[in-house]
Amino acid sequence: MIREALSKTQDYYRIKGTHLAEESGISQQHWSEYRNGKADVVTAKASAALEAMERLHPGAINYFCCLLMGRSIGSDLKTLIEVADENELEEAFGLIGKRMFRKNTVESDFSTANSSVALKSK
């Protein structure tokens, strides 16, 4: 379970094995063997890898912990924001802007319609 969560965290953040090896002190080959279930990594090494992931991409530990707890990342907006990469954040801001524009347009149209009805009833 921990191996799967570490592997998914590395994949989610697109962390290259070379960068992880440099940051964690675990050889790229050993890490690859661990990811594929061919070798074991002691807790200290797994912890070093996770801390390295966090340094490379802040939010990685939070994402990892959600995976371990079996929580859906999509169920918590704050978690989504914390683990999003720059492209995902940019896309989210665009979607939020569109939604706010639509909401304001609908409210404006509704307000205008109510004003017209009020004027006609006078």
Secondary structure, 3 states (H helix, E strand, C coil): CHHHHHHHHHHHCCCCHHHHHHHHCCCHHHHHHHHCCCCCCCHHHHHHHHHHHHHHCCCHHHHHHHHHHCCCHHHCHHHHHHHCCHHHHHHHHHHHHHHHHHHHHHHHHHHHHHHHHHHHHC
